[in-house]
Amino acid sequence: MASPQLYTVNGIVLKRTNSGEGDKILTVLCEHVGKKRFVGKGIRKITSRRAGHIELFSKTNFLIHRGKTLDYISGASVFSAYGTSYKELYQLAGAYTASEVIDRMIMEGQIHDQVYVQFDQFLHDMETIAFSHVSGHLKLFIDTLLMNLGYQTEEKRSLTLGHGIASVEQVIERKIRSVNLLSKSGMNMF
């Protein structure tokens, strides 16, 4: 039996990339589906009704239409627009770093529901967290992610946020770019 052409999925937007005249390619961490890339046709146009529902860090219910290479977003309805509630640079820096780490560490199509729940809770916590707690909270997020993905054991927890980021960079074999944003926000890495 053929799979249906339309399906719905809940997901958190990790990354957006411009494509063509008015389109965007979204990288979304989806519940029960894993990390997927979707095409948002006409999202960059001023008249787009879906643009507000697919901002970075927004938890959204997507109506998806299957395509040949990438699936297309037919509709979107936001549950939580986390990114719009961040008032301070350190909140955005923490969210960007967590998002980049997830995007780099999870391959497309890999299902990790515990990571989805962990990321959702992390973004929710970033709305009200004090500056002094962000570094420790982000370190805990990275350590838990590394353990959930099987790259680290409980005994090898990071001592500082800098060590946690270095562990991720060792696994992915490239630098985490959002570290610059963390340092600009005044966050202590070591």
VOPAGU-2260 file (C-alpha; in pm, 1 decimal, decimal comma):
REM VOPAGU-2260
SITE   aa  ch    i         X         Y         Z
SITE  MET   A    0       0,0       0,0       0,0
SITE  ALA   A    1     129,7     344,1     -93,4
SITE  SER   A    2     200,7     597,5     179,7
SITE  PRO   A    3     -38,4     895,0     200,5
SITE  GLN   A    4      52,6    1212,6      13,0
SITE  LEU   A    5     -38,8    1435,3     310,0
SITE  TYR   A    6      68,3    1386,8     669,9
SITE  THR   A    7     103,1    1595,5     985,7
SITE  VAL   A    8     401,8    1617,6    1214,7
SITE  ASN   A    9     498,8    1820,0    1521,6
SITE  GLY   A   10     845,3    1970,7    1507,0
SITE  ILE   A   11    1084,4    2241,0    1623,7
SITE  VAL   A   12    1257,5    2453,4    1359,4
SITE  LEU   A   13    1635,8    2415,7    1388,4
SITE  LYS   A   14    1753,1    2603,0    1079,6
SITE  ARG   A   15    1624,0    2798,7     778,7
SITE  THR   A   16    1798,8    2847,6     445,9
SITE  ASN   A   17    1684,9    3068,8     158,4
SITE  SER   A   18    1610,7    2891,6    -167,6
SITE  GLY   A   19    1507,4    3046,2    -496,7
SITE  GLU   A   20    1298,7    3363,0    -517,6
SITE  GLY   A   21    1065,0    3323,2    -224,1
SITE  ASP   A   22    1123,2    2978,8     -74,9
SITE  LYS   A   23    1298,5    2850,0     234,2
SITE  ILE   A   24    1435,2    2509,0     320,3
SITE  LEU   A   25    1364,8    2432,0     685,7
SITE  THR   A   26    1551,9    2180,7     897,2
SITE  VAL   A   27    1307,8    2055,3    1159,0
SITE  LEU   A   28    1351,3    1818,8    1453,0
SITE  CYS   A   29    1024,6    1625,1    1435,8
SITE  GLU   A   30     852,3    1418,6    1699,3
SITE  HIS   A   31     832,5    1047,2    1597,4
SITE  VAL   A   32     993,5    1123,0    1258,5
SITE  GLY   A   33    1341,1    1258,9    1341,4
SITE  LYS   A   34    1529,9    1538,6    1173,0
SITE  LYS   A   35    1381,2    1628,7     834,5
SITE  ARG   A   36    1419,4    1901,5     575,6
SITE  PHE   A   37    1108,4    2060,1     426,0
SITE  VAL   A   38    1054,3    2317,2     151,3
SITE  GLY   A   39     838,9    2616,5     239,4
SITE  LYS   A   40     713,7    2746,6     -95,7
SITE  GLY   A   41     661,1    3123,0    -100,2
SITE  ILE   A   42     750,4    3163,3     269,4
SITE  ARG   A   43     973,4    3466,3     208,4
SITE  LYS   A   44     699,7    3658,3      26,2
SITE  ILE   A   45     537,8    3941,9     218,9
SITE  THR   A   46     190,5    3793,9     167,5
SITE  SER   A   47     281,5    3451,3     311,2
SITE  ARG   A   48      42,5    3340,7     586,1
SITE  ARG   A   49     272,6    3060,9     704,6
SITE  ALA   A   50     586,5    3271,0     763,0
SITE  GLY   A   51     503,8    3355,1    1125,0
SITE  HIS   A   52     446,7    2989,9    1210,5
SITE  ILE   A   53     790,8    2870,1    1104,5
SITE  GLU   A   54    1031,6    3103,5    1281,1
SITE  LEU   A   55    1347,7    2963,2    1437,2
SITE  PHE   A   56    1289,2    2767,9    1758,7
SITE  SER   A   57     911,9    2758,3    1707,2
SITE  LYS   A   58     730,8    2438,6    1801,1
SITE  THR   A   59     483,9    2390,2    1518,3
SITE  ASN   A   60     233,2    2141,1    1382,2
SITE  PHE   A   61     312,6    2101,4    1011,0
SITE  LEU   A   62      87,7    1972,5     733,8
SITE  ILE   A   63     331,0    1814,9     489,1
SITE  HIS   A   64     286,4    1712,5     125,0
SITE  ARG   A   65     525,1    1444,4      -1,3
SITE  GLY   A   66     758,4    1552,1    -280,1
SITE  LYS   A   67    1008,3    1373,2    -502,4
SITE  THR   A   68    1321,3    1481,4    -318,0
SITE  LEU   A   69    1202,9    1698,5     -29,2
SITE  ASP   A   70     856,6    1722,0     123,4
SITE  TYR   A   71     664,6    2051,3     107,4
SITE  ILE   A   72     495,3    2245,8     385,1
SITE  SER   A   73     126,6    2284,8     299,4
SITE  GLY   A   74      20,3    2432,3     632,1
SITE  ALA   A   75     160,7    2527,0     970,0
SITE  SER   A   76      17,1    2611,3    1308,7
SITE  VAL   A   77     247,0    2720,6    1591,3
SITE  PHE   A   78     221,3    2575,9    1944,0
SITE  SER   A   79     502,6    2774,5    2106,5
SITE  ALA   A   80     706,0    3052,3    1946,5
SITE  TYR   A   81    1004,1    3025,3    2180,4
SITE  GLY   A   82    1236,0    3253,9    1984,1
SITE  THR   A   83    1001,5    3552,4    2004,8
SITE  SER   A   84    1004,8    3550,5    2386,2
SITE  TYR   A   85    1384,1    3572,0    2423,0
SITE  LYS   A   86    1470,3    3924,7    2529,4
SITE  GLU   A   87    1842,6    3887,8    2602,8
SITE  LEU   A   88    2137,6    3791,6    2384,5
SITE  TYR   A   89    2240,2    3508,8    2619,2
SITE  GLN   A   90    1899,0    3342,8    2571,8
SITE  LEU   A   91    1936,2    3349,9    2193,2
SITE  ALA   A   92    2298,8    3236,5    2216,3
SITE  GLY   A   93    2198,7    2933,5    2424,3
SITE  ALA   A   94    1913,7    2843,2    2186,8
SITE  TYR   A   95    2133,6    2885,7    1875,8
SITE  THR   A   96    2408,2    2670,1    2025,0
SITE  ALA   A   97    2169,0    2390,7    2127,6
SITE  SER   A   98    2005,7    2403,2    1783,6
SITE  GLU   A   99    2338,3    2388,4    1599,6
SITE  VAL   A  100    2463,3    2099,5    1815,3
SITE  ILE   A  101    2147,6    1897,9    1742,6
SITE  ASP   A  102    2161,0    1980,6    1371,4
SITE  ARG   A  103    2524,6    1870,0    1345,2
SITE  MET   A  104    2495,2    1554,9    1558,0
SITE  ILE   A  105    2172,2    1399,3    1430,4
SITE  MET   A  106    2155,4    1270,1    1075,9
SITE  GLU   A  107    1845,6    1331,2     866,1
SITE  GLY   A  108    1579,1    1069,1     925,9
SITE  GLN   A  109    1720,5     944,9    1257,4
SITE  ILE   A  110    1442,0     924,9    1515,9
SITE  HIS   A  111    1536,2    1049,5    1862,8
SITE  ASP   A  112    1218,8    1131,4    2054,0
SITE  GLN   A  113    1407,6    1179,1    2381,8
SITE  VAL   A  114    1620,1    1448,5    2212,3
SITE  TYR   A  115    1302,0    1617,0    2083,9
SITE  VAL   A  116    1157,0    1628,8    2436,8
SITE  GLN   A  117    1490,9    1745,2    2581,3
SITE  PHE   A  118    1523,8    2025,8    2322,6
SITE  ASP   A  119    1162,7    2136,5    2375,5
SITE  GLN   A  120    1222,8    2159,3    2751,3
SITE  PHE   A  121    1553,4    2341,5    2698,3
SITE  LEU   A  122    1391,1    2608,2    2477,3
SITE  HIS   A  123    1111,9    2648,2    2733,1
SITE  ASP   A  124    1364,8    2689,1    3016,0
SITE  MET   A  125    1557,2    2953,8    2818,4
SITE  GLU   A  126    1253,7    3184,7    2836,5
SITE  THR   A  127    1295,0    3244,2    3210,4
SITE  ILE   A  128    1652,7    3143,9    3291,3
SITE  ALA   A  129    1891,7    3385,3    3460,6
SITE  PHE   A  130    2221,6    3470,0    3293,2
SITE  SER   A  131    2422,9    3302,4    3569,6
SITE  HIS   A  132    2253,8    2965,6    3503,1
SITE  VAL   A  133    2273,3    2950,6    3122,8
SITE  SER   A  134    2625,3    2810,0    3103,8
SITE  GLY   A  135    2546,9    2522,0    3340,5
SITE  HIS   A  136    2211,7    2452,6    3176,3
SITE  LEU   A  137    2367,4    2440,3    2828,7
SITE  LYS   A  138    2647,9    2213,9    2957,4
SITE  LEU   A  139    2388,6    1976,2    3104,3
SITE  PHE   A  140    2195,1    1982,0    2774,3
SITE  ILE   A  141    2507,9    1893,1    2574,5
SITE  ASP   A  142    2612,0    1617,0    2817,1
SITE  THR   A  143    2263,7    1463,0    2813,8
SITE  LEU   A  144    2252,9    1480,9    2433,3
SITE  LEU   A  145    2592,2    1310,1    2404,5
SITE  MET   A  146    2474,6    1036,1    2642,2
SITE  ASN   A  147    2140,7     989,4    2458,8
SITE  LEU   A  148    2326,3     951,1    2129,1
SITE  GLY   A  149    2579,3     708,0    2278,5
SITE  TYR   A  150    2892,1     925,0    2252,4
SITE  GLN   A  151    2946,8     972,4    2624,5
SITE  THR   A  152    2892,0     784,3    2949,1
SITE  GLU   A  153    2765,0     914,5    3282,2
SITE  GLU   A  154    3119,2     899,4    3424,6
SITE  LYS   A  155    3262,4    1121,2    3149,0
SITE  ARG   A  156    3046,3    1428,3    3208,5
SITE  SER   A  157    3201,0    1760,9    3105,0
SITE  LEU   A  158    3355,5    1980,2    3371,2
SITE  THR   A  159    3268,1    2306,7    3195,9
SITE  LEU   A  160    3064,6    2428,6    2899,5
SITE  GLY   A  161    3388,5    2464,6    2700,3
SITE  HIS   A  162    3471,2    2098,2    2758,5
SITE  GLY   A  163    3120,6    1996,1    2650,3
SITE  ILE   A  164    3148,0    2195,0    2328,0
SITE  ALA   A  165    3496,1    2050,7    2267,2
SITE  SER   A  166    3346,7    1700,1    2303,1
SITE  VAL   A  167    3082,9    1780,5    2040,2
SITE  GLU   A  168    3345,2    1930,2    1807,6
SITE  GLN   A  169    3554,5    1615,0    1844,8
SITE  VAL   A  170    3256,7    1398,2    1744,7
SITE  ILE   A  171    3148,1    1608,5    1445,5
SITE  GLU   A  172    3505,8    1699,0    1345,7
SITE  ARG   A  173    3430,8    2068,3    1291,7
SITE  LYS   A  174    3385,4    2384,1    1496,1
SITE  ILE   A  175    3056,3    2498,2    1645,6
SITE  ARG   A  176    3001,2    2845,1    1495,7
SITE  SER   A  177    2755,9    2971,5    1756,4
SITE  VAL   A  178    3033,0    2966,4    2019,8
SITE  ASN   A  179    3117,0    3319,5    1897,5
SITE  LEU   A  180    2766,8    3429,9    1994,4
SITE  LEU   A  181    2809,3    3271,4    2337,9
SITE  SER   A  182    3130,3    3465,2    2398,4
SITE  LYS   A  183    2974,4    3791,8    2274,5
SITE  SER   A  184    2692,9    3745,1    2523,2
SITE  GLY   A  185    2954,3    3735,9    2801,1
SITE  MET   A  186    2914,0    3368,2    2882,7
SITE  ASN   A  187    3196,6    3198,7    3069,7
SITE  MET   A  188    3308,8    2890,7    2877,6
SITE  PHE   A  189    3563,9    2758,7    3129,9
